[in-house]
Amino acid sequence: MSSNKNRKRNNVHMGARQRKKVRAQLVEVFGNRCCWCGEVMQIPGPGKDITNMAELATIEHHFAKALGEPDSIMLLRLAHTRCNK
């Protein structure tokens, strides 16, 4: 089975719409600052030009998925692309 099919089967894959919704929820709950460095991030949206991809907000599993917990807003945070490594 391809890795993409495995990701979908294990509920790991998020489509663009779901990422947008989750990102908006995370901004509402935790704000628009990186969970690692605390600096403001660029939030993608309609009509917004992202000039520096390193400043883009990405979804981070702040608490390890290896703990067996399902994806939940409380386990996720936003981080800069450069900080999310």
N, C-alpha and C positions, 0 to 999 in steps of 0.2 A: 504494500500500500504506500502511496506517495506520502511525503511528510505533510503536505497541505491537507490531505484527507485525514491523516492522523490527528492533526491540530483541530480540525473541525469536529471529529468524533469525540475528542477529549474536551470540547468546549473551550479551547485555547484561542481559536481564531476569532478575531473581531473584524468585521467589515468596516468600511469607511463611515457608514451611518452610525453604527454602534460606537465606534471610537469617538465620533463627534459628540454623541450623547453623553458618553462616559466622561469625556474631557470637560464638557459643560458642567456636569454634576460635580466633578472634582474642583473646578474653579469656584463653584458656588459654596462648597463645603470647606475647602482648604485655602482658597485664594489663588492668585496667579503668580506665586513665588515658588521657585524651585525648592523641592524638599531637601536637596543636598547643600546648595550654596546660599539659598535665601534670596537670590536676585530675581527680579521680575523677568518673566518669560514672554515670548511672542506667542499669542494664541491664534492659530489659523482660523480663518473665517472668510465669508464672502466679501470680496472687494479688498482684502488685506494682502499686500505684497509681503512675502517673507523674504527679507533681504539677506539674512544670515541664518542658515539652517542650524548652526550650533546653538542659536538662541531659541529655537522652536520647542514648544512644550510637547513632551512625549509622555506616554503613560508608563509608569514604573511600578513593578511589583515591589512595594516597599517592604513587605514581609514575604519571606520565601514561600513560593508555591510548593516547595518540597515538604512543607509542614502538613500537606494534605488538605489545606483549606480551599474551598471553592473561590472563584473570583468574586470579590465583593468590593464595593466602594471603600469600605474601611481598610482593606488590604492594599489599595492602590493609592498612588500619589502622582503628581506631575513633576517632571524633572526636565531640565535642559537636555537637548540631544547630547551635548558635550559632557554632561554630568552623569548621564544614564549609560554607563559602561560596565 
